[in-house]
Amino acid sequence: MFTLYNASAGSGKTTHLVIEYLTLCFRDIEKYRNILAITFTNNATAEMKQRIVETLTVFAFQKYEQFNGSQKAIFDKIKNNLQLNNAEIEKKANLLLENILYDYANFSISTIDSFFQRIIRSFALDLGLNLNFNIKIQLDEFYTQAIDTLLNRISSENKELSDRVLEVVKIKMEETGNWNVEKELLNFLPIIYNERAYQPLKAFEDVSASELHEESKKLFATINEIKNNILHLAEEGNRCIKNLSDQSNDFHYGKNGIFGWFEKIIASDGKNVKVGANITKAIEEKGAFTKNGMDVQSGDFEKLSSLVYTIIEESNKLNSQLNISKNLKLLLLLVDLKKIMDEIKMRDNLFYLSETNAKIFDNIKDEETPYIFEKLGNRYGYFFIDEFQDTSKMQWENLLPLLKNALSQHYYPFPDETGKVILFGDMKQAIYRFRNGDASLFKELSTADGYKKIINPNDKNCEQYDLQTLDTNYRSYKYVVDFNNRFFLFLKSLQEDEKVKFPLAEEYYRAVEQKIGNESGTGFVSIQFKTEEEEYLNKKVREAVDDAISKGFSYKEIAILTRGNDLGSQLGQLLTKKSIPVISADSLLLASSDKVNVVISTLQILANRENKIAILFIIQHLLRQDISNIPPAAWEDSYNFLLETFKKQGINFNPKSLIKLPLYSLVSEICRIFNFSQADAYIAEFLETIFQFENNKGKELFQLLHWWEEEKGNLSLSSAEGMNAVTVSSIHKAKGLEYPIVILPIQSYKAQATQSSFWYKNEDEESVFPYYLINCTKQLEDTKFEEKYNEEMEISAIDQLNILYVAHTRAKKGLYIITGDKEESRGNYAKFLHLFINHETENSNFIFDEEKNKYWFGNKDFKNEKIAEDYKTDDPTLFSLSFTQFNFNQLITTSAVTLSEEQEMGIYVHNYLSQLQTFPQTAEEIEKIDFSAEDKIYIPAIKKALLKIVNDKNLAPYFSNDKSIRAYNEMTITNAHGELKRPDRIVFLENEVKVFDYKTGKELPVYQQQLDSYCQLLREMGYENVSGQIIYL
C-alpha cells in the first residue's frame, strides 16, 4: 500500500505517523524490525523515537484518563483500527516497549544520511572503497589543499594549466582590481559536491583539458567577432541616420529615440543594446520614425529597420555568449580541482560525506534490482519517510528500488498484503531547495497519474494508492489560523495588476485553508508597520517581547524568527544588553562563554608565555576590571604580572606542573583553579568536548589549540531545554517547531533566484563542452537561457512564499509581525500585508491603532492564563537531561579525599535512595528488600532511612507507588544561565509539585537555600504550588 499524507502545518503529522507505526506493530509485535523510518535531521530522528517510546510507555503504565489529547487520539484510532480493548492495547504496548528497549539496534529510525552511510559501510568493497576509510564532513581544509596543489603545479612545463590560472587572474584584476583568486576558488569549490553538479562533472570526465582550453579560446574569439559585427552595423545605421538629418529634433524622442540609439551602442563597445518602446515603435511604424514633416524613402526606412533587427539578433547572441563566458575560465579550473580533490581522497583513504548520494546512485542507476539493496530489501518491507518535500531527486532515485521492492513483496505474517510505503510532507513547507530539496516529487505523487507513472504502472485502478489530506490545525489558536488562512489565500490569488504574483501557488497552495482544531483559545496577530522612530526595528522587537510578557507569557515561550543569521545575531545582542535572557546560535556557542574563554586563554599561555592578548584577558578576569583600567605594569611585563596576580589572590598556579598533565586532566585542573563548577552547562559541554578530542583526535596541547581555532564556530551546547530565555532563530531552523509566541521581524520579501547559478546542457554537437555553468541573473532575458531563468524565478517565488508560510505557522497563541513601510516598492512584505488589509476592509476582526501605525487581528487583550497547564506535561524531556562520559583515568588519579565513616555512610545511603525507583510502603516490605553484597555494610543505615520515610504520614503521598504519581530522581534542570541543577526527587501530583533533597549530618542554612533555588526554578518553568522539603537521613 502506498500512502501519501499531505500534512499542513500543525495538522498532527507526527500523531498520524505514530498511529501508522503502532497499528502495524500491534498487529505483529516483531514487525518493528521490518520498519525503516527516515527523517532529515538528527533532532527529528530523536523526536520520532521519543514520541513512539513515550506513547508506548503511557499506554503500558497509565490509565486512559491520564492521557493527554494526542495520546487519546492515537489510542482511540488504534483501538478502532484493530478492534482491540483497552487491556489488549496495554498488554501489546508493554510487550512492544520491552522488545524495542532490549533490541534497540533494530528500532530503525534514522536520518536519510545515516541510512545511506550504513549502506556505504556495509558495501564498501562493492563500491570500490577500502574498509577502513575515514569519513570527512567538513572539507574546507581539503579545498585549501587542492587550491595550493593547483597553484604549485603552475610551471613552464604545464603551460595549459598556467594559462588557465593566469586568465582567471586577469579577469579578476579587470573586475575587482585584485589579483588574488584563492578566495574566489574557495567560494566556488563546494559546487563540486552539490548534487546538481553530479551529471555535468561526470560528463566533463570524458573531455580532455586541452580540448576544453582550445574551445574556450574560440568562444572568446566569437564574442569579439560578434561585438565587432554589432559595432559595424551600428556605425552603418548611424551613417544612415545622419544622411537623413544631423538634427536630433527631426526625429521622434530626439537622442532618446532612433537618432541616439546607434551612437549609444558604439559608445558601449557593442555591449549595451537596449530596445525600448521608442525604438520598437520607430521601426514598426514609418510615421513614428521622424517628425517635422521630414520625408523618409521606403528604402531608407526598410534598411534602418533591418539594421535594428539584425543588431538585436546579434546582441541576443552576444549576451548568450557573454553569460557562458562569465564562469567559463573558473569552470575549467573547477574540473582541474575536482581531479585534485579525488587525488587527495585516494591518497589519504578518505570518503567525503557529501558524495554519499552520488556514490550510491552511480552504482544502482543502471540496475533494475541493485545488488547492494538485496539484503535490505529482505529486511525492510515498511517505509516511513518524513518531510518528503525536502527529499532530493538523487535521494529519491536511491530509495526507489527499495520502495518498489517493498510494494511488490508479501511479508510474514500477512500473506495477502504487500509491504507499505508511507510518505509525509507538505509542499508549502518546502524551504530547502538550496540543499537540493525537490518538492516537485511530492507534487507529482499527489496525483494518481504520478503514482502510476513513478511507483506502480500496473495498478491501473490505483487500488494500492491512498492520498490523505490533513487539513485541521491542532497547534494554533483560532485567530492565528484564521489570519493565516486569509493571508495565504489572498497571496495565492494575487494577479498581474497587483505587480506581484506567484505563478505556481495554485498547485502548491491548493490545500492552504485549514480547519480550526483548537477552539479553546482565541489568540491574536499584531502587524506593526514602520514608524519614524530611530532604531525602529530594534525598538519594536523589544516592545513585542515586553507586550508578550505583560500578557502572561514567560521568556521561554517567545521566539524571534529571522530570515538571516545577521539580523538574529543583532537582535540577540540587543536583548542581552537589556538583560533579557536569550538562546540563539551565537549564545549557545561554547566560545560565547567567558569561563570557556578563560580556560582557553590559560591553555594559550601555557603553550606560549609571550601571548600578551591571552595574558591580559586572564588579568582582566582576575582583577575584574575593564581593559583600560589594568595597571601599566601589566602591559610592560605581562607574564610576571600575571603570576604575581595569581599569588596575591591565593591561587596556586604552577605552569611547570600543569603542562605535564594529560589534556583532560589539564583542563579539569584549570577549571578547579578558577573555581569553575561543572554544573555550568558550558563548562560541562567543554569538558566533554576535550574528552572526545583527547580520545579521537590528539593528545598534544598545540593540536587542541589549533583545532579550537578551526572549530570554535561550530561547537555549541548540545541542549538548551529548560532555560527560561527568548529563542532567536532563523526561520529555516525553526521549521517543524512551535512556540506560544512568535515575533517576526521581516522588512522585505526577496524577489530573487534561490539558485544563484544553474547547469545548462549544451546541445551543440560540434562543441566539446557538455555543460555550461550559468549565473542566474536578469541579464539572461532575451538570451537562449531566458526560459530556464523564468522557470527558476517562478520556483524561487514559491520558495520565498514558503518561507513566509513556515514563519507564520510556528505561532501557537500569538504572532507579532514587524515590517517596513507599506508604501515601498513591489516585492515588499509590507506591501503584501497592506494589500491584504485593504482586501479585508469589511473584516471586523482588524483593529487599527493609528498612533502606532499598527493593526491587531483577533483578541488584542489576550491573556495567557494557562502557563502551568501548557508546561505541566507527562513528557520528562521538559527537563534537560545530562549524561556525562567521565574520564576514568582522571577519576582514579584525582587526589584522594579522606572521608569519615559517618560521611561515607551518609553518601552511600543518599545515593541508594536517589536511585530507588519503587519505595517500600511498610516496615515489612523494607525487611523483604533483597540487598546486594555491595550494600551489606550499609544495610542498617538504609533501613533506618527508609523507615523514617515509611513512618512519616506526611511523606507517604510523595513516596507512593501509585501509577498516577509522576516522580523523577536526580532530574537535571538547566536554568536561564546554563547552570545545571539536580534535585534528589521531584514529585508531580495533580495540583502540587514537591521537591525533596536528602541530606546527612547537621542542618545548615545553605541546604535550605539550595532547596529554595530548585523550587524557584520550577516556578519559572510555569509550575504552580511548588514546595520543598529536606529529609535528613
N, C-alpha and C positions, 0 to 999 in steps of 0.2 A: 504494500500500500504506500502510495506517495502522497504525503500531506504537506501543504504549504500554508503556514499561518501568516496572514497579513496583519501584523500587530502594531497598531498605532501607539504613540507614547502613553504610558500609564495604563495600558489596557489589560494588564495581568499576564504578560507573556511568560514570565518565569513560573507563575502559578500553573499555566497550561502545560508548560514543559514538565513540571513535576508530576502533574496528573498523568500525562502520557507515559512518563518513565515508570511511575509506580504501578499504573494499570498493567503495564507489560510485565513487571517483576512480580506482582501479586498473582498473576496467572501461573508463573513458574519462578520460584524463589531463586533458582540458579541463573535466571536469564540476564542478570546484571553483567555476567561475564561476556555476554554476546552483544552488549550495547557499547557503542562508541559515541560519546557526546563531545562535540567540537565547539570551542569558543575562540575569541580572537585576542583576549588579554588574560594575563595571569589572575587579575582581580576577578574577572568574570568566571574563570575556572573555579577559583576558591569559593565564590559566592554560590555557584551552582552546586558544588559538592556540599557546602554548608547547608544550603536550603533543603537538599534531599535528606541528609543525615538528621538535620534538625526536625524535619517533618516526621520522619520515622520515629525519632525519639519521643516526640509529643504523642503520636498515635499509640506508641507502645506503653507509655508510662503516665499519661494524663487522661483525665476524663473529658468527654466531649464538651462539657460546659466550660472547661478551662481553655479551650482552643480559641485562638484569635480568628478574625473574619476570614482570612486567607486559608488558614488551616481547616476551618469548617467547610469552605467551598471545595477544597481538594478532597476532603474526607467524603463529603456528600456525593461528589461526582464519581469517585472510585466505587463507592458503595452502590450507586445506581448502575454504573457500567458493568460491574461484575456480579451484581445481585448478592452481596455479602452482608452479613450482620455485623454489628459493632465488635463483638467478641472475635469473630474471624479476622477482621481487619487488624485488631490489636495483636492477635497471635502472629499473623503474617508479617506485620511491621516489626515485631520483636525478633522474629527469625531472620528476616532480611537484614535488619540492622546488625545483628550478630555476624551474619555471613560477610557483610561488607567490611565491618571493622576488623575481622580476623583474616580477611582476604583483600586488604585494601589495594594491593598492587593491581588487582583485576577490576577495580572500580574505575573504569576508563572514561574519565572526563579530563580533557586536556586542551591546550591551545592548538591551533592548526599547525603552528610552527613546531611545537613539541612533538606532535604526532609525526610530522614529516621527518623530524630529526631521528626519531626512533627507527623509521624506515631506513634512513641513511646509515645509521649504526648497524642495523641488522643485516643489511645487504651491501656493506662497504666493499667487499671484494667483487661482487657482481657489478657494482657501479664504478669499478676501477680505482678504488681508494684503498690506502693502507689501513689496517685495523686500528692502528694507534695514532690516527690523525688528530690534530688539535683544532678545535672549532674556534674561529675568531669572529667576534661580533662587531667590535669597533675596528675599522680599517684605516683610520687616519694615519697611523704610523707607517702602514704599508703603502698608502698613497704617497707619503713623503719619500719613502724608499724608492718607489717606482719613478717619481719625478727626478730624484737625484741620479738614479741609474740612467735615465733617458738623457739627461744633460751631460753626464760623464761620457756618453758614447759619441758626443759631437767631436768630430775629427775630420781631417782631410781625407782619410780613407773611407769615411762614412758620409760622403758628400750629400746624398739624398736626404738623410736624416738631418744633417746640418742645415741644409736649405729649408727644410720644413720648419725647423725651430726658428731660424732667422726670419722667415716670412711672418711667423706669428709675432715675433718680437717687433718687426716693422709695423704690422697692423696695430699692435698695442701702443707703440710710440705715436702713431698718427692719431689714434682715438683719445689717448689719455696723457701723452707726453711721458709715460713711464715705460721703461723697457723690461721691468721685472714681470715675467709671465708665470712665475711659480704659483702665486696666489690664484690666478685665473685657472690654471690647470687643476689646482686642488679643489676649486669650486666645481669644476667641470667633471672631474673623475667619477664621482658617485653615480653618474648617468650609466656607467658600465654595468652596474648591478641592479638597475631598475628593470623590472620585468618587461617593460615596453621595448627595451633595447636588446632583448634576447635574440629575436629573429634577425634584426638588422646586423648586429655584430657577428652573428653566425654567418650571415651572407658575405660579410667582408673577409672571412677566413679563406674564401676561395679566390680572392683577388690579391695580386702581389702589390707591395708598397710602391714599386716602380711604376706600375700601370696607373695607380691612383694618383701618384705625383705628376705624371705626364698629363693625365686628363685634367687635373686641376689647373695646370698651366694653360691648357686650351680653353677652359671655361673663362678664366680671367682675360684671355685674349679676345674671346667672343664678347665679353662685356665691353671692352674698349671699342670693338668693331661696331656694336650696336649704338654706343654713345656717339661715335663719330658719324654714323649714319643719321642719327637724330639731329645732330648739330648741322649736318649738311642740308637736311630737309628744312630745318628751322631757318637757316640762312637764306635758302631759296624762297621760303614763304615770306620772310621779311623783305626781300627784294621786291616780290610781287606787291606787297602792301605799299611799299614806298613808291613804286611805279604808279600806283593809283593816286596816292597823296602822301605827303610827308607831314600832314597836319592831323594830330590825333583827334581833334574835334570834328573831323569829317567822318568819323566812324562812331557807331553807337558804343557807349560806355567808355570812349576815349582810350586811355592807356590800360584800363581795366578790361577792355574788350579785346577784339581780334587784333587791333593795332599794336598793343603792347605784348601780346601773348608770345609771339615768336622771339621777341627780344629777351623776355624773361627766361625762356628755355636756353638761349645762347649764354646768358649770364650765369646760369646754374650748371654749365658744362653738360647739358643734356639730361640732368638728373631730375629736374623739377618740372614735370609735365602735369599741370593741374587743369582739368577740364571742368569749368564751372558752367552755370546756366547761361551766362553771357555768350560763351564760346559755342555751346550747343545750339543756341538759338541762331547765332550768326551763320553757322554752316548749314542749318536746316532750312532757313528762310532767306531767300535772296534779298528781300526788302528790309530785313533786320540787320543787314551787313553794314550799310553806310547810311548817312543822313545828309541833310543839306541838299538833297536832290541830286547827289553825285551818281552818275550812271556807271554801272559795272557790267561789262560784257559777260555773256554766259560762259564763255571760255575761261575768263579770269576767275569767275565765281567757282566753276567746277574744279579748276586747278587748285585753288586755295582750299576748297573743301576736301579734295583728295589728299592734299598735303597734311591737313589736320588729321584726317582719319588714319593716314599712314603713320604719322608721328605717334598717335595714340596707340596704335597696334604695336609699333616698335617699343614704345615706352612700357607697355604691359610685359613684353618680352624681357626688357631690361630689368624691370622690377622683379620679375621671377628669378632671373639670373643673379641679381644682387642679393636677394633673400637666400638663395642657395649658397652664395659665396661667403655670407657672414660667418657661418660656422665651419666652412669647408676646411680651412687650414687646421683649426682645432680638432676637427673630426679625424683628419689624417693622424694627428698626434694621439688622439684617443685610441685609435687602432694599435698604434705602437705601444701605448701604455697598457692596454689590455693584455698584450703578449707578455710584457714585463711582469704584470701582476700574476699571470699564470706561472711564470718562471719562479717568482718568489714563493708561490703556493707549493710548487713541486719541490723546491729546494728545502723549505722548512717543514714539509709534511703538514700543510695547513688545509683547513676547509673553511671557506668563507660562508658564514651563515646565510648571507643574502643570496647565495647561489643555490640554496636548497630546492626551491620550487623548480628552477631551471634544470637542475641535475636529475630530478625525478622525471620531469617532463621529457627530457632528452632520451630517457631510457624506456618510456612507455608509449611515446607518441605514435609509433608505427606498429604497435601490437594491439590486437583486439582483446586479448586476455593477458595482460602483463604478468610475467612470471614472478616479479618481486611482490605482487599482491596475492599470490596463491594462498599462502599461509594466513594472511589477514582476512581474505575472503572466506576461508573456512571458519575463522573465529568470530568475526563480526557480521551479524546479519541485520542489525538495527542501528540506524544512524540518526543522530540529532545534530543539526547544525544551527547554532545561534548566530544572530546578527548577519544573516546570509547576504544582506545588501552590501556588506563590506568585503565579500569574497572576491578575490581577483580572478581573472579569466584563466590564468595558469593553474591556480589552486583548484579551481573547479574542474579543469581538464584532468588534473591529477587524481581528484576524488571520484570522478565519474565512473571509471571501471569498477570501483568498489561498490558504488551505489547501484549500478545496473546489475551487478552480481547478486547483491542482496535482494533486489526486487525480482530476481528470476529463480531464487532458491527457496526451498522449504526447510524450516529449521525445527528440530525437536523441541518440545513435544506437540507442535502444531502442524501435522502433516498436510492439512488442507490450506495452509496460509503461507504466503511468501514473507520475506523479511519486510522491514519498514524503513522508509526514509522520511524524516520529518524536518522541515526547514522552517525557521522562524526569522522574520525580518520585517522591514518597513522602508520602502523606497524614500519616504520623506525624511528619514534619518541617515541617508547615505551621505556622509560628510568626509569620507576617507578616500576619495578618488585620487588625491595626490599621493596616496600609498597604494595605488593600483586597484582600489575597490571598484567593482563594476556592477552597478545597480541594474544594468540592462539585463543581466541574467535573471534577477528576481522578476523584472517586468515581463520577460518572455515566458517564464514558468508560471506566471499568474494567469495564463490563458491555457485552455485545453489544447489548442493547436501547438503552442510552445511546448507543452508537456509531451505531446505525441512526437513532435519533431526531435526533441533532445533526449527524452527519457525512454519512452516505450511506443514506437510506431505501431506495434501490434495491438495495443489497447485502443481499438478504434472507437469504442463507446465510452472510453475514459472511466471504466468501472473501478480502476485502481487509482483514480485521481480524486483528491479531496482538497478544495480550496476553502479555508476558514478565515473569515474576517472578524477580528476582534475590534469592535467599534464602541466599547464603553470605557470611559476613563474613570478608573477607581482611585487614581492618585490625587488629582487636583480638585479643589472646591468649585462650587457652581459657577461663580463669576469668572474664574480663571479659565475654565473650559469654554464658557460661552464667549468670552473675549477672543480666545484663540480660534474657535470655530469661525467666528465672523471675520476676523482679520485675515486668515489664510484663505478663506473662500473668496474674499474680496481681492487679494493679491492674485489668486488663480485666474480671476476674471478680468484683470486689467487689460485694456485694449490699447491699440497703437496710438490713439489720440491722447492717451494719458502720458505719452512719452516714455513709458516703461512697460515691459511685458515679459511674460515667461512662456515661451512657445511650447515647452514640454510639460507645463504644470498640469494640464488637463489629464495627462497619463499618470504623473507622479502623485498628484493630489486628488485623485478620484475619490478616495475614501478619507478625506481630511476631517469631515464633520463627525464629532463624537457625541455619544450619549453621556449624560452625567451619572456616574456611579456613586458619587459621594454626596448625597443630599443633606448630610448632617451639618455642613458649614457653608457660609456664603462666599467669603474670600473677596479679593479686590485686585484691581490693576491700577497703577499710577503711571501717567505719561507726562514726563517733565520735558518741555521744550526749552531751548536755550534762552537765557536771560542776559542782561548786560553786566552781571556781576563779574568781578575779577576771579580768576581760577574757578570758573563756573562749574566745570565737571567735578573737580575735587570736592567743592563745597556741597554740591547736590548729592554726591555719593555719601558723604558724611551725614547729611541731613536724612537720607533714606535709612541709614543704619540707626540713627537716633529715633526716627519715627517708628521703625520696627520694634526697637526696644521699648518705646512708650506704649506700643500695642500689646506688650506682654511676651515678646519673643526673647530668647536668650541669644548670645553671640553665636553659639554653635548651630543655631537654626537658620543662620543667614549665610548666603553665598553670593559673592560678586563674580559674575561671569564676563569675561572679556574676549574679544576677537583675537588679540595678540598678547604675547607674554610681556612686552614692554609696558603696556598700559597696566597690566596686572601687577607688575613689579612696582610701578609708580604709585598705584593706589594702596598696595600693601605697605609701602614705606610711609605713606601719608597716615594711614590708620595707626600704624605702630607709634608714630610720633605723637598721636593723640591718645596714647595709652589704651588703644583698643587691641586686644589680642588677635593675632592673625595666623592662619595656616595657609601657606602658599608654597609654590615651588621653591621660591627663594628662602623662605623662613624654615623650611624643612631640611635644607642643605646642612650637612654637618659643619661645613665651613662657615655657616652663619652663626655658630655658637662661639662666644668669646672664650669659653672654657676649652673647647677643642683647639682653638687658635693659640691659646696659651701653651697647651701641650705640644702642638706642632712647632711653635717658636722655640720652646725649650729643646726639642729634638734638633732643630736647626743650629742652635747654639752649641750643642754637644758635637755636631758634625763640623762646625766652623765657628770658632770663638770670635772671629772677626766680623760676623754677621751683625752689623750695628742695628739694622732695622728690627731684627728679632730681639736683640738685647733691649732696645728701647721699648719695645712692646711689653716685654716682661716687667721692666722697671715701672712703666706706666701702670700696669696691672697691680704690682705690689704696692706702689705709693698711692694708688687710686687718684691720680692727678692727670689733668689734661696734658698732652704732649708739650704744649707751650710753657707749662709750669714746672717742667722737670729741671732740676738743678744743672748748671753749666758743667759741673764735674762729670755728669752722666754722659755728656756729649764728648768730653775730652778723653776719658779713659773708661769707656762703657763697660767693658767686661769686668774690670776690678770693682767698678762702682756697683755692678750687679751682685757680685759675690759679697760685697760689704752690706748691701741692702738685705740679702738673704740672712746674713749673720745677725744684723740688727733686729730682724723680725723673728729671730729664734728658729729659723728654718735650716735644717741640716741638708745643704745642697752640696754633694760631693761628685763633681763631674767624672773623676777618675773611677769611682766605684760604679756610677751609673752606666758608663759606656761599656762596661764588661757584661752587663745583663743582656739576656735574650730580649728580642723586641717586645713581646707581650709583657714580660716582667718589667722591662724598662718603662713602658707606657703606664702600667699599673702603678709603679713606684712614683712616677711624676704626678699622677692623679692624687696619690696619697700625700705627696709633698705639699701640693696646693690645696689639699683638703677638698678635692672634687669627689662628690659622692656618686657611686654607680647607680643611685636612684635617679640621677639626672638622665633623661632619655637620650640626650645627645652623647653623653659620656658612655652610657651603656652600649649604644649603637657603634660608637667609635672603637671601643674595646673589642666588640665583636668583629668589626672590620679588620682591626690589627690581627686578631686571632686567625681570621681567614687568610689574610695576606701572608702571615708567617708560615702557615701550613701549605699554601698553594703557590705562592709567587716568589718569595725570597726572604732571607733572614738577615740581610745587611741593612744598616740604617740608611745609607745613601740610596739603596734601592727603594726603600719605603718613601723617602722624601721625594725622589724623582717621580714615583708612581702617584704620590699625593698631588703633586703639581699637575699631573696629566689628568687625574680622575676626580679631583675635588668638586668639579662642577656637576658630577653625576652621582655623588654619594649623599643619600638622604636618609632621614628617619624612615624605617620601613612601615610605620603606622603612626597616625596622629589621632586615632579614635579616642574619644573620651575628653579631648581638650575642649574647653569652653571658649572657642575662638571663631572669628569670622573666616570662612573659607574664601580664598581668592584663587580662581582657577580659570583656565582657558575654556571656551565652550566645548572644544574637542575632548578635553579630559573629563568634562562633566557629563558626557554622553552616557546614558544608562543609569545616572544617579538622579536623586530627587532631593529637594531642600524645601522646608516650610516657606522660606522667603528667598526670592531671587532678585538681585539688583543687577540690571542690565545696562551698563553704560556703553551704548553703541552710537557713535557720532555719524557714521556713514555706511552706506551699502556699497561694496566694492564690485562695480561692473567691470570685471577684468577676467582674463583667462586663468583657470585653475592650473592648467598645464602651461608652463612658460615656453615649451617647445614640443614639437612632435616629429615623429619619423615619417618621412614621405617615401613611398616605394616608387622607384624610378622605372617607368615603363619604356624608356628609350633603349631599344635593343643594342644600339651602337655604343652606348655608354657603359663603362666598366663600374661606375658607381651603382651598387644595388639599391642604396637608400641615401636620402639627404636628411640632415637634421635641420629643421626649420624653426626659427623663433616665431612664437605665436603673437603677432602684433597687428595693429590696424594697417600696417604697410602691406599686408597680404591682400587687401582689397584690390580688385582689378588685376589679379595675377592668377596663374593656374592653381594657386593654393587657396583661392577665395572660398571655395566650397568647404574645404577642411577647416578653415578659420571660422566660418559661420557656424559650422557644426560644433566646434569647440566652444564658441561663445554661448550658444544655446544651452549646452550641457553645463557650462560654468554658471549661467544664470540660475539654474536649478541647484547647483552646489551652494550658491550663496543663499538662496531661499531656504534650503535645507538647514543651513547653519542657524538662520533665524528661527526656524521651527524647533530645532533641538533646544535652543536657548530659551524660547518661550515656554516650552513644555516641561522644564525642570521644576517649575514652581508648584508647590502644593497648595499654599494658602494665599500667598500674596506675591505680586510681580511689580517691581519698580523699574520702569523704563526711563532712562535718562538719555536724551538725544539732542541733536543740533537744532539749527534754525529751520523751521518748517517752510521757509520761503527759498531755501537754497536750490541748487540746480538738480536736474533729474538724476536718477540713480542714488538718491539720498534716502536713508532710512526714515529721517524726519518727514520727508516728502510723502513716503508711503503712509505713515501714520496720519499725516494731515489730510491726505485724500480719503483715507478710511474714515476718519472722524466726520468729515463733510458728508460722506456717504451715509453715515449713521445719525444724521441730524434729528431724526424722529425718535431716536432711542433714548428713553428717559433714564437709562442707567448711567449715562455720561453726565458728569458734573464738572463745570469749568471754573477754575479758580483764576480769574483774570489777573489778579495782582501777582501771582506766582507763575503765570503762563503754564499752568498745569491742569491736566484733566484727570478725573477719577472715574473709574468704571467699577460698579458694584458697591460694596459696603465700605465707604470711606472711613467709618468709625469702627471698623472691625477690631475686636479684642480677642487675643489668644487666651482662651480660658481652659485649654486642655493640655497645658505643658506637661503635667505629671502623667496624664494618660498617654500622650504621644511618646514619652520616653520610658515609661514603665513597660517592659517587654519581656517575653519569655526567652528572648534571644540573649544568651550570655556574651555574645560578641559586642554588645553595647560597650563592654569594657575592653580596654586594650590589653590583651594577654601577652605576656613576655616569657619566652623560654630561652634562657641564656646557655650557650655552649661554653662550659668552663674549660680552661686550660689546666689539665690535671697536674702537669709538671709545676705550673705556677702555684697550685694549691698546696702541693706537698713540700715546696721549697720556701713557702712563706714562714717567717719567724714564728716559732711556737709560742702559744699563749697559754699559760698555766691557769686552769680553771679549778675552783674549789669543788669538792664533791657535791655540795649543795647546788652550785651553779650548773654543774654538769647534769645533775638530776633534773633540775628545772628546765633546762634547754631540751632534754630528751622528751619530757612529758609534754612540753609546749609543741614540739614537732609532731608527736604522736597524735595529739588532739587536732592539730591543723590538717592532718592527712586523713582523719576519720570521716568517712562519708555517711555511715549509719551509726547513730548513737544508741547505746543500750537504754532501755526505758525503766528498768527496775534493778535493784541490787542483785536479784537472782540472775538477770541477763549479764550483769558485769562478771559474775563468777563463772559464767559459761564461755567467756571470751577465750578463744584459742590463741594465746600469745606465742610469738616466735621465740626462738632461742636467744636472739639478739635482745629481746625485751626483758629477759629473765631478771636481771638485777634491778630493773626499774618498775617491775610489776606492782609492788605495793604503792609506789607513788602514783602510778597511772590509775589504779583502782580508787585511790583516795580522791584524785581529781574528778573522776567520773562520778563517784558517789556524791560529791559536792554538787554536781550539776543535777543528778537524778533527784536528790532530796530537796532541791530548791524549787518550790512550786512556781515561782515567778519565772524561772528559766525554762520550765517544761515546754511551753508552747513553741519555743525557738529551737528546741533540740528534738522535736517530734519527728518521726519518720513518715508522717502523713505525706502522700504524693502532692497534696495541694500546696505544700510549703516548698518554696524555692530557696535553697541555701547554697552559698558558694564559699569554699575555703581558699584563703590566700589568693583572692582575685586581685590582679594588678590593675590599678586605675591610673591613667595619665592625666595630670592636671594641666591647666592652661599654660603653665611654664615648662611643660615637658618633663616634670618630675614624676617618678613612679611611686605610688602609694600602694601598700599591700596589707589591708586589714586581715585578721585571722579568720573571721567568719562574718558574712553578710547574710541576713535572713529577710526575705521578702514575703510579707503577709498581705492580705487583701487591702488593708488600709494603713499599713505601717511598714517601715523599714528599720531593722535593728542591726547595729554593728557591734561585734564583740572582739575584744583583744584579750589574749591570755598573757598574764604576767606572773613572774616569780619574785620572791623577795619582798622588800619594803614597798609601801605605797609612796609613789613620788609624783609631784605635780606635773612633771614632764610627760608621764604616761597619759594623764587626762588631757593635756594639750594635744598630744598625738591623736587620741581618740576623737577629740573635737574637730580636728582637721579632716579626719575621714568623713565625719558626718556632714561637715560643711561642703565638702566636695560632692557628696551625693545630692545635697540640696541644690547645688549649682547645676547638676545634671538634670534637674527637673523633678526629683523625687520630693514628696511631702511627708510630713510626720516622721522624720528621721531622728532616732535617738541611739545612744551607745551605752555600753556597759563593759567595765573591765572585770574579768574573772581572775582573781588572784589564786594561783594553784598552791 
